Amino acid sequence: MKERSWLISIGIIIYIILTGIDRFVCKVPNYVYIPIAIIGIAFIIIGFIKDKNK
């Protein structure tokens, strides 16, 4: 089985932690949530692109 890229793993972890905090701990303001979510999604997309080029 192919090992997952570390960029993809970091992106998934960022997104899961951010969503968990927003839903279960406290409400995260949109001006904080949106940029962090975009960074997490960007890591996932960059990881997929790097894996595809290998």
C-alpha distance matrix in Angstrom:
0.0 3.8 6.4 9.3 12.6 15.3 17.7 15.8 15.7 19.4 20.4 19.1 20.8 24.0 24.1 23.6 26.1 28.6 28.5 28.9 31.8 33.4 33.3 34.0 35.7 37.9 38.2 36.8 39.1 37.9 38.8 36.3 33.6 33.3 32.8 30.2 28.3 28.5 27.1 24.1 23.5 24.1 21.4 18.9 20.2 20.4 16.8 15.7 18.3 17.3 13.6 15.2 17.6 15.3
3.8 0.0 3.8 6.4 9.2 12.4 14.5 13.0 13.4 16.9 17.8 17.1 19.0 21.9 22.2 22.2 24.7 26.9 27.1 27.8 30.6 32.0 32.3 33.2 34.7 36.6 36.7 35.1 37.2 35.8 36.4 34.0 31.4 30.9 30.1 27.7 25.9 25.8 24.2 21.5 20.8 21.0 18.3 16.0 17.1 16.9 13.3 12.5 14.9 13.6 10.0 11.9 14.2 11.9
6.4 3.8 0.0 3.8 6.5 9.0 11.7 10.6 10.4 13.8 15.3 14.7 16.1 19.0 19.8 19.8 21.9 24.3 24.9 25.4 27.9 29.6 30.2 30.9 32.1 34.0 34.3 32.5 34.7 33.6 34.1 31.4 29.0 28.8 27.8 25.1 23.7 23.8 21.9 19.1 19.1 19.2 16.1 14.2 16.0 15.5 11.7 11.9 14.6 12.9 9.9 12.7 14.8 12.5
9.3 6.4 3.8 0.0 3.8 6.4 8.4 6.9 7.0 10.5 11.6 11.1 12.9 15.6 16.3 16.6 18.8 20.9 21.5 22.4 24.8 26.3 27.0 28.0 29.2 30.9 30.9 29.0 31.1 29.8 30.3 27.7 25.4 25.0 24.0 21.4 20.0 20.0 18.2 15.4 15.3 15.6 12.5 10.5 12.6 12.4 8.6 9.1 12.2 10.9 8.5 11.6 13.9 12.5
12.6 9.2 6.5 3.8 0.0 3.8 5.4 5.3 6.5 8.8 10.1 10.9 12.6 14.5 15.7 16.8 18.6 20.3 21.5 22.7 24.6 26.1 27.3 28.4 29.2 30.5 30.4 28.1 29.9 28.6 28.6 26.0 24.0 23.5 22.0 19.6 18.6 18.2 15.9 13.6 13.8 13.3 10.0 8.9 10.8 9.6 5.9 7.8 10.2 8.3 7.1 10.7 12.2 11.2
15.3 12.4 9.0 6.4 3.8 0.0 3.8 5.4 5.0 6.1 8.5 9.9 10.4 12.2 14.2 15.3 16.3 18.2 19.9 20.9 22.4 24.2 25.7 26.5 26.9 28.2 28.4 26.0 27.9 26.9 26.7 23.8 22.2 22.1 20.3 17.6 17.2 17.2 14.4 12.2 13.4 12.9 9.2 9.3 11.9 10.5 7.5 10.4 12.6 10.6 10.4 14.0 15.2 14.2
17.7 14.5 11.7 8.4 5.4 3.8 0.0 3.8 5.4 5.2 6.1 8.6 9.9 10.6 12.3 14.3 15.4 16.5 18.3 19.9 21.2 22.5 24.3 25.7 26.0 26.9 26.5 23.9 25.4 24.1 23.7 21.1 19.5 19.0 17.1 14.7 14.2 13.7 10.9 9.1 10.1 9.2 5.4 6.2 8.7 7.2 5.0 8.5 10.4 9.2 9.9 13.1 14.3 14.3
15.8 13.0 10.6 6.9 5.3 5.4 3.8 0.0 3.8 5.5 5.1 6.2 8.6 10.0 10.7 12.2 14.3 15.4 16.5 18.2 20.1 21.2 22.5 24.0 24.8 25.9 25.5 23.2 24.8 23.4 23.6 21.2 18.9 18.4 17.2 14.8 13.4 13.3 11.4 8.6 8.8 9.1 5.9 4.3 7.5 7.7 5.0 7.1 10.1 9.9 9.7 12.4 14.5 14.7
15.7 13.4 10.4 7.0 6.5 5.0 5.4 3.8 0.0 3.8 5.5 5.2 6.1 8.6 10.0 10.6 12.2 14.2 15.4 16.3 18.2 19.9 21.1 22.0 22.7 24.2 24.4 22.3 24.5 23.6 24.0 21.1 18.9 19.1 18.1 15.1 14.0 14.8 12.7 9.6 10.8 11.8 8.5 7.5 11.1 11.3 8.6 10.7 13.8 13.2 12.5 15.6 17.7 17.3
19.4 16.9 13.8 10.5 8.8 6.1 5.2 5.5 3.8 0.0 3.8 5.5 5.1 6.1 8.6 9.9 10.5 12.1 14.2 15.3 16.4 18.2 20.0 20.9 21.0 22.2 22.3 19.9 21.9 21.2 21.2 18.1 16.4 16.7 15.3 12.1 11.9 12.7 10.1 7.4 9.8 10.4 7.0 7.8 11.3 11.1 9.5 12.3 14.8 14.2 14.6 17.6 19.2 19.2
20.4 17.8 15.3 11.6 10.1 8.5 6.1 5.1 5.5 3.8 0.0 3.8 5.5 5.2 6.2 8.6 10.1 10.7 12.3 14.2 15.6 16.5 18.3 19.9 20.4 21.1 20.6 18.2 19.8 18.6 18.8 16.2 14.0 13.8 12.7 9.9 8.8 9.4 7.4 4.1 6.0 7.4 4.9 5.1 8.7 9.5 8.7 10.9 13.4 13.8 14.4 16.8 18.7 19.4
19.1 17.1 14.7 11.1 10.9 9.9 8.6 6.2 5.2 5.5 3.8 0.0 3.8 5.5 5.2 6.1 8.5 9.9 10.6 12.0 14.2 15.3 16.4 17.8 18.8 20.1 19.8 18.0 20.2 19.1 20.1 17.4 14.7 15.0 14.8 11.7 9.9 11.5 10.4 6.7 7.8 10.3 8.3 6.9 10.6 12.2 10.7 12.1 15.3 15.8 15.6 17.9 20.4 20.8
20.8 19.0 16.1 12.9 12.6 10.4 9.9 8.6 6.1 5.1 5.5 3.8 0.0 3.8 5.5 5.2 6.0 8.4 9.9 10.4 12.1 14.1 15.4 16.1 16.6 18.2 18.5 16.8 19.4 19.0 19.8 16.7 14.3 15.5 15.1 11.6 10.8 13.0 11.4 8.0 10.5 12.6 10.3 10.0 13.8 14.8 13.3 15.3 18.3 18.3 18.2 20.9 23.1 23.2
24.0 21.9 19.0 15.6 14.5 12.2 10.6 10.0 8.6 6.1 5.2 5.5 3.8 0.0 3.8 5.6 5.4 6.0 8.5 10.0 10.7 12.2 14.3 15.5 15.5 16.3 16.2 13.9 16.1 15.7 16.2 13.0 10.9 12.1 11.5 7.8 7.6 10.1 8.4 5.6 8.8 10.9 9.3 10.1 13.4 14.4 13.8 16.1 18.6 18.9 19.5 22.0 23.9 24.4
24.1 22.2 19.8 16.3 15.7 14.2 12.3 10.7 10.0 8.6 6.2 5.2 5.5 3.8 0.0 3.8 5.6 5.2 6.1 8.5 10.0 10.5 12.2 14.1 14.8 15.5 14.9 12.9 15.0 14.2 15.4 12.7 9.7 10.6 11.1 7.9 6.0 9.0 8.8 5.6 7.5 10.6 10.1 9.8 12.8 14.7 14.4 15.8 18.5 19.5 19.9 21.9 24.2 25.1
23.6 22.2 19.8 16.6 16.8 15.3 14.3 12.2 10.6 9.9 8.6 6.1 5.2 5.6 3.8 0.0 3.8 5.5 5.2 6.0 8.6 9.8 10.5 11.7 13.0 14.5 14.6 13.5 16.3 16.1 17.8 15.0 12.0 13.6 14.5 11.2 9.5 12.7 12.6 9.3 11.0 14.2 13.2 12.3 15.6 17.6 16.6 17.9 21.0 21.8 21.6 23.8 26.4 26.9
26.1 24.7 21.9 18.8 18.6 16.3 15.4 14.3 12.2 10.5 10.1 8.5 6.0 5.4 5.6 3.8 0.0 3.8 5.5 5.1 6.1 8.5 10.0 10.4 10.6 12.2 12.9 11.7 14.9 15.4 16.7 13.5 11.1 13.6 14.1 10.6 10.2 13.6 13.0 10.3 13.0 15.7 14.5 14.6 18.0 19.4 18.6 20.4 23.3 23.8 23.9 26.3 28.6 29.0
28.6 26.9 24.3 20.9 20.3 18.2 16.5 15.4 14.2 12.1 10.7 9.9 8.4 6.0 5.2 5.5 3.8 0.0 3.8 5.5 5.3 6.1 8.7 10.2 10.1 10.5 10.2 8.4 11.3 11.6 13.0 9.9 7.4 10.0 11.0 7.9 7.5 11.2 11.3 9.4 11.8 14.6 14.3 14.7 17.6 19.3 19.2 20.9 23.4 24.3 24.9 27.0 29.2 30.0
28.5 27.1 24.9 21.5 21.5 19.9 18.3 16.5 15.4 14.2 12.3 10.6 9.9 8.5 6.1 5.2 5.5 3.8 0.0 3.8 5.5 5.0 6.1 8.4 9.7 10.3 9.8 9.0 11.9 12.0 14.3 12.0 8.7 10.9 13.0 10.4 8.8 12.5 13.4 11.2 12.6 15.9 16.0 15.6 18.3 20.5 20.4 21.5 24.2 25.5 25.7 27.5 30.0 31.0
28.9 27.8 25.4 22.4 22.7 20.9 19.9 18.2 16.3 15.3 14.2 12.0 10.4 10.0 8.5 6.0 5.1 5.5 3.8 0.0 3.8 5.4 5.3 5.8 7.3 9.2 10.1 10.3 13.8 14.7 17.0 14.3 11.6 14.4 16.1 13.3 12.2 16.0 16.4 13.9 15.7 19.0 18.5 18.0 21.1 23.1 22.5 23.7 26.7 27.7 27.6 29.7 32.3 32.8
31.8 30.6 27.9 24.8 24.6 22.4 21.2 20.1 18.2 16.4 15.6 14.2 12.1 10.7 10.0 8.6 6.1 5.3 5.5 3.8 0.0 3.8 5.6 5.5 4.9 6.1 7.5 7.5 11.3 13.0 15.0 12.1 10.2 13.6 15.2 12.5 12.4 16.2 16.4 14.7 17.0 19.9 19.5 19.7 22.7 24.5 24.2 25.8 28.5 29.3 29.6 31.8 34.1 34.8
33.4 32.0 29.6 26.3 26.1 24.2 22.5 21.2 19.9 18.2 16.5 15.3 14.1 12.2 10.5 9.8 8.5 6.1 5.0 5.4 3.8 0.0 3.8 6.0 6.2 5.5 4.8 5.3 8.7 10.1 12.8 10.7 8.4 11.6 13.9 12.0 11.5 15.1 16.2 14.9 16.6 19.6 20.0 20.1 22.6 24.7 24.9 26.2 28.7 29.9 30.4 32.2 34.6 35.6
33.3 32.3 30.2 27.0 27.3 25.7 24.3 22.5 21.1 20.0 18.3 16.4 15.4 14.3 12.2 10.5 10.0 8.7 6.1 5.3 5.6 3.8 0.0 3.8 6.3 6.8 6.8 8.7 11.8 13.0 16.1 14.3 11.7 14.5 17.2 15.2 14.0 17.7 19.0 17.1 18.4 21.8 22.1 21.6 24.2 26.6 26.4 27.4 30.1 31.5 31.6 33.3 36.0 36.9
34.0 33.2 30.9 28.0 28.4 26.5 25.7 24.0 22.0 20.9 19.9 17.8 16.1 15.5 14.1 11.7 10.4 10.2 8.4 5.8 5.5 6.0 3.8 0.0 3.8 6.2 8.2 10.5 14.0 15.9 18.6 16.4 14.3 17.5 19.8 17.4 16.7 20.5 21.3 19.2 21.0 24.3 24.1 23.7 26.6 28.8 28.3 29.4 32.4 33.4 33.3 35.3 38.0 38.6
35.7 34.7 32.1 29.2 29.2 26.9 26.0 24.8 22.7 21.0 20.4 18.8 16.6 15.5 14.8 13.0 10.6 10.1 9.7 7.3 4.9 6.2 6.3 3.8 0.0 3.8 7.1 9.1 12.7 15.3 17.5 15.0 13.8 17.3 19.1 16.8 16.9 20.7 21.1 19.5 21.8 24.7 24.4 24.6 27.6 29.3 29.0 30.6 33.3 34.1 34.4 36.6 39.0 39.5
37.9 36.6 34.0 30.9 30.5 28.2 26.9 25.9 24.2 22.2 21.1 20.1 18.2 16.3 15.5 14.5 12.2 10.5 10.3 9.2 6.1 5.5 6.8 6.2 3.8 0.0 3.8 6.3 9.5 12.5 14.6 12.7 11.9 15.5 17.5 15.8 16.2 19.7 20.5 19.5 21.7 24.4 24.6 25.1 27.7 29.5 29.7 31.3 33.7 34.7 35.3 37.3 39.6 40.5
38.2 36.7 34.3 30.9 30.4 28.4 26.5 25.5 24.4 22.3 20.6 19.8 18.5 16.2 14.9 14.6 12.9 10.2 9.8 10.1 7.5 4.8 6.8 8.2 7.1 3.8 0.0 3.8 6.4 9.1 11.7 10.5 9.5 12.8 15.2 14.2 14.3 17.6 19.0 18.4 20.1 22.8 23.6 24.1 26.3 28.3 28.8 30.2 32.5 33.8 34.6 36.3 38.5 39.8
36.8 35.1 32.5 29.0 28.1 26.0 23.9 23.2 22.3 19.9 18.2 18.0 16.8 13.9 12.9 13.5 11.7 8.4 9.0 10.3 7.5 5.3 8.7 10.5 9.1 6.3 3.8 0.0 3.8 6.5 8.5 6.7 6.1 9.6 11.7 10.7 11.4 14.5 15.7 15.6 17.5 19.8 20.7 21.6 23.7 25.4 26.2 27.8 29.8 31.0 32.1 33.9 35.9 37.2
39.1 37.2 34.7 31.1 29.9 27.9 25.4 24.8 24.5 21.9 19.8 20.2 19.4 16.1 15.0 16.3 14.9 11.3 11.9 13.8 11.3 8.7 11.8 14.0 12.7 9.5 6.4 3.8 0.0 3.8 5.5 5.5 6.1 8.6 10.8 11.1 12.0 14.4 16.0 16.6 18.2 20.1 21.6 22.7 24.3 26.0 27.3 28.8 30.4 31.9 33.3 34.8 36.6 38.2
37.9 35.8 33.6 29.8 28.6 26.9 24.1 23.4 23.6 21.2 18.6 19.1 19.0 15.7 14.2 16.1 15.4 11.6 12.0 14.7 13.0 10.1 13.0 15.9 15.3 12.5 9.1 6.5 3.8 0.0 3.8 5.3 4.9 5.7 8.5 9.8 10.0 11.8 14.0 15.0 15.9 17.7 19.7 20.7 21.9 23.7 25.4 26.6 27.9 29.7 31.3 32.4 34.2 36.1
38.8 36.4 34.1 30.3 28.6 26.7 23.7 23.6 24.0 21.2 18.8 20.1 19.8 16.2 15.4 17.8 16.7 13.0 14.3 17.0 15.0 12.8 16.1 18.6 17.5 14.6 11.7 8.5 5.5 3.8 0.0 3.8 5.8 6.0 7.1 9.2 10.6 11.5 13.2 15.0 16.2 17.3 19.3 21.0 21.9 23.2 25.2 26.8 27.7 29.2 31.2 32.5 33.8 35.8
36.3 34.0 31.4 27.7 26.0 23.8 21.1 21.2 21.1 18.1 16.2 17.4 16.7 13.0 12.7 15.0 13.5 9.9 12.0 14.3 12.1 10.7 14.3 16.4 15.0 12.7 10.5 6.7 5.5 5.3 3.8 0.0 3.8 5.8 6.1 6.6 8.7 10.5 11.3 12.7 14.7 15.9 17.3 19.0 20.5 21.6 23.2 25.1 26.3 27.5 29.3 30.9 32.3 34.0
33.6 31.4 29.0 25.4 24.0 22.2 19.5 18.9 18.9 16.4 14.0 14.7 14.3 10.9 9.7 12.0 11.1 7.4 8.7 11.6 10.2 8.4 11.7 14.3 13.8 11.9 9.5 6.1 6.1 4.9 5.8 3.8 0.0 3.8 5.8 5.5 6.0 8.6 10.1 10.6 12.2 14.1 15.5 16.7 18.3 19.9 21.2 22.8 24.4 25.8 27.2 28.8 30.5 32.1
33.3 30.9 28.8 25.0 23.5 22.1 19.0 18.4 19.1 16.7 13.8 15.0 15.5 12.1 10.6 13.6 13.6 10.0 10.9 14.4 13.6 11.6 14.5 17.5 17.3 15.5 12.8 9.6 8.6 5.7 6.0 5.8 3.8 0.0 3.9 5.6 5.1 6.1 8.7 9.9 10.5 12.0 14.3 15.4 16.3 18.0 19.9 21.1 22.3 24.1 25.8 26.9 28.5 30.5
32.8 30.1 27.8 24.0 22.0 20.3 17.1 17.2 18.1 15.3 12.7 14.8 15.1 11.5 11.1 14.5 14.1 11.0 13.0 16.1 15.2 13.9 17.2 19.8 19.1 17.5 15.2 11.7 10.8 8.5 7.1 6.1 5.8 3.9 0.0 3.8 5.5 5.1 6.2 8.7 9.9 10.4 12.4 14.4 15.2 16.2 18.3 20.0 20.8 22.2 24.3 25.6 26.8 28.8
30.2 27.7 25.1 21.4 19.6 17.6 14.7 14.8 15.1 12.1 9.9 11.7 11.6 7.8 7.9 11.2 10.6 7.9 10.4 13.3 12.5 12.0 15.2 17.4 16.8 15.8 14.2 10.7 11.1 9.8 9.2 6.6 5.5 5.6 3.8 0.0 3.8 5.4 5.1 6.3 8.7 9.8 10.7 12.7 14.4 15.3 16.7 18.7 20.1 21.1 22.8 24.6 26.0 27.5
28.3 25.9 23.7 20.0 18.6 17.2 14.2 13.4 14.0 11.9 8.8 9.9 10.8 7.6 6.0 9.5 10.2 7.5 8.8 12.2 12.4 11.5 14.0 16.7 16.9 16.2 14.3 11.4 12.0 10.0 10.6 8.7 6.0 5.1 5.5 3.8 0.0 3.8 5.4 5.1 6.2 8.5 9.9 10.8 12.4 14.2 15.4 16.8 18.5 20.0 21.3 22.8 24.6 26.3
28.5 25.8 23.8 20.0 18.2 17.2 13.7 13.3 14.8 12.7 9.4 11.5 13.0 10.1 9.0 12.7 13.6 11.2 12.5 16.0 16.2 15.1 17.7 20.5 20.7 19.7 17.6 14.5 14.4 11.8 11.5 10.5 8.6 6.1 5.1 5.4 3.8 0.0 3.8 5.4 5.1 6.0 8.6 9.9 10.4 11.9 14.0 15.3 16.3 18.0 19.8 21.0 22.5 24.5
27.1 24.2 21.9 18.2 15.9 14.4 10.9 11.4 12.7 10.1 7.4 10.4 11.4 8.4 8.8 12.6 13.0 11.3 13.4 16.4 16.4 16.2 19.0 21.3 21.1 20.5 19.0 15.7 16.0 14.0 13.2 11.3 10.1 8.7 6.2 5.1 5.4 3.8 0.0 3.8 5.5 5.0 6.2 8.8 9.9 10.4 12.2 14.3 15.2 16.2 18.3 19.9 21.1 22.7
24.1 21.5 19.1 15.4 13.6 12.2 9.1 8.6 9.6 7.4 4.1 6.7 8.0 5.6 5.6 9.3 10.3 9.4 11.2 13.9 14.7 14.9 17.1 19.2 19.5 19.5 18.4 15.6 16.6 15.0 15.0 12.7 10.6 9.9 8.7 6.3 5.1 5.4 3.8 0.0 3.8 5.4 5.2 6.5 8.9 10.0 10.7 12.7 14.5 15.5 16.8 18.7 20.4 21.7
23.5 20.8 19.1 15.3 13.8 13.4 10.1 8.8 10.8 9.8 6.0 7.8 10.5 8.8 7.5 11.0 13.0 11.8 12.6 15.7 17.0 16.6 18.4 21.0 21.8 21.7 20.1 17.5 18.2 15.9 16.2 14.7 12.2 10.5 9.9 8.7 6.2 5.1 5.5 3.8 0.0 3.8 5.4 5.1 6.2 8.6 9.8 10.7 12.4 14.3 15.4 16.7 18.7 20.4
24.1 21.0 19.2 15.6 13.3 12.9 9.2 9.1 11.8 10.4 7.4 10.3 12.6 10.9 10.6 14.2 15.7 14.6 15.9 19.0 19.9 19.6 21.8 24.3 24.7 24.4 22.8 19.8 20.1 17.7 17.3 15.9 14.1 12.0 10.4 9.8 8.5 6.0 5.0 5.4 3.8 0.0 3.8 5.4 5.1 6.0 8.4 9.9 10.5 12.1 14.1 15.3 16.6 18.6
21.4 18.3 16.1 12.5 10.0 9.2 5.4 5.9 8.5 7.0 4.9 8.3 10.3 9.3 10.1 13.2 14.5 14.3 16.0 18.5 19.5 20.0 22.1 24.1 24.4 24.6 23.6 20.7 21.6 19.7 19.3 17.3 15.5 14.3 12.4 10.7 9.9 8.6 6.2 5.2 5.4 3.8 0.0 3.8 5.5 5.2 6.0 8.6 9.9 10.4 12.1 14.2 15.5 16.7
18.9 16.0 14.2 10.5 8.9 9.3 6.2 4.3 7.5 7.8 5.1 6.9 10.0 10.1 9.8 12.3 14.6 14.7 15.6 18.0 19.7 20.1 21.6 23.7 24.6 25.1 24.1 21.6 22.7 20.7 21.0 19.0 16.7 15.4 14.4 12.7 10.8 9.9 8.8 6.5 5.1 5.4 3.8 0.0 3.8 5.6 5.1 6.3 8.8 10.0 10.7 12.4 14.5 15.8
20.2 17.1 16.0 12.6 10.8 11.9 8.7 7.5 11.1 11.3 8.7 10.6 13.8 13.4 12.8 15.6 18.0 17.6 18.3 21.1 22.7 22.6 24.2 26.6 27.6 27.7 26.3 23.7 24.3 21.9 21.9 20.5 18.3 16.3 15.2 14.4 12.4 10.4 9.9 8.9 6.2 5.1 5.5 3.8 0.0 3.8 5.4 5.1 6.2 8.7 9.9 10.6 12.6 14.7
20.4 16.9 15.5 12.4 9.6 10.5 7.2 7.7 11.3 11.1 9.5 12.2 14.8 14.4 14.7 17.6 19.4 19.3 20.5 23.1 24.5 24.7 26.6 28.8 29.3 29.5 28.3 25.4 26.0 23.7 23.2 21.6 19.9 18.0 16.2 15.3 14.2 11.9 10.4 10.0 8.6 6.0 5.2 5.6 3.8 0.0 3.8 5.5 5.1 6.1 8.6 9.8 10.7 12.7
16.8 13.3 11.7 8.6 5.9 7.5 5.0 5.0 8.6 9.5 8.7 10.7 13.3 13.8 14.4 16.6 18.6 19.2 20.4 22.5 24.2 24.9 26.4 28.3 29.0 29.7 28.8 26.2 27.3 25.4 25.2 23.2 21.2 19.9 18.3 16.7 15.4 14.0 12.2 10.7 9.8 8.4 6.0 5.1 5.4 3.8 0.0 3.8 5.5 5.2 6.1 8.6 10.1 11.0
15.7 12.5 11.9 9.1 7.8 10.4 8.5 7.1 10.7 12.3 10.9 12.1 15.3 16.1 15.8 17.9 20.4 20.9 21.5 23.7 25.8 26.2 27.4 29.4 30.6 31.3 30.2 27.8 28.8 26.6 26.8 25.1 22.8 21.1 20.0 18.7 16.8 15.3 14.3 12.7 10.7 9.9 8.6 6.3 5.1 5.5 3.8 0.0 3.8 5.5 5.1 6.1 8.7 10.2
18.3 14.9 14.6 12.2 10.2 12.6 10.4 10.1 13.8 14.8 13.4 15.3 18.3 18.6 18.5 21.0 23.3 23.4 24.2 26.7 28.5 28.7 30.1 32.4 33.3 33.7 32.5 29.8 30.4 27.9 27.7 26.3 24.4 22.3 20.8 20.1 18.5 16.3 15.2 14.5 12.4 10.5 9.9 8.8 6.2 5.1 5.5 3.8 0.0 3.8 5.5 5.1 6.4 8.9
17.3 13.6 12.9 10.9 8.3 10.6 9.2 9.9 13.2 14.2 13.8 15.8 18.3 18.9 19.5 21.8 23.8 24.3 25.5 27.7 29.3 29.9 31.5 33.4 34.1 34.7 33.8 31.0 31.9 29.7 29.2 27.5 25.8 24.1 22.2 21.1 20.0 18.0 16.2 15.5 14.3 12.1 10.4 10.0 8.7 6.1 5.2 5.5 3.8 0.0 3.8 5.5 5.3 6.6
13.6 10.0 9.9 8.5 7.1 10.4 9.9 9.7 12.5 14.6 14.4 15.6 18.2 19.5 19.9 21.6 23.9 24.9 25.7 27.6 29.6 30.4 31.6 33.3 34.4 35.3 34.6 32.1 33.3 31.3 31.2 29.3 27.2 25.8 24.3 22.8 21.3 19.8 18.3 16.8 15.4 14.1 12.1 10.7 9.9 8.6 6.1 5.1 5.5 3.8 0.0 3.8 5.5 5.4
15.2 11.9 12.7 11.6 10.7 14.0 13.1 12.4 15.6 17.6 16.8 17.9 20.9 22.0 21.9 23.8 26.3 27.0 27.5 29.7 31.8 32.2 33.3 35.3 36.6 37.3 36.3 33.9 34.8 32.4 32.5 30.9 28.8 26.9 25.6 24.6 22.8 21.0 19.9 18.7 16.7 15.3 14.2 12.4 10.6 9.8 8.6 6.1 5.1 5.5 3.8 0.0 3.8 5.5
17.6 14.2 14.8 13.9 12.2 15.2 14.3 14.5 17.7 19.2 18.7 20.4 23.1 23.9 24.2 26.4 28.6 29.2 30.0 32.3 34.1 34.6 36.0 38.0 39.0 39.6 38.5 35.9 36.6 34.2 33.8 32.3 30.5 28.5 26.8 26.0 24.6 22.5 21.1 20.4 18.7 16.6 15.5 14.5 12.6 10.7 10.1 8.7 6.4 5.3 5.5 3.8 0.0 3.8
15.3 11.9 12.5 12.5 11.2 14.2 14.3 14.7 17.3 19.2 19.4 20.8 23.2 24.4 25.1 26.9 29.0 30.0 31.0 32.8 34.8 35.6 36.9 38.6 39.5 40.5 39.8 37.2 38.2 36.1 35.8 34.0 32.1 30.5 28.8 27.5 26.3 24.5 22.7 21.7 20.4 18.6 16.7 15.8 14.7 12.7 11.0 10.2 8.9 6.6 5.4 5.5 3.8 0.0
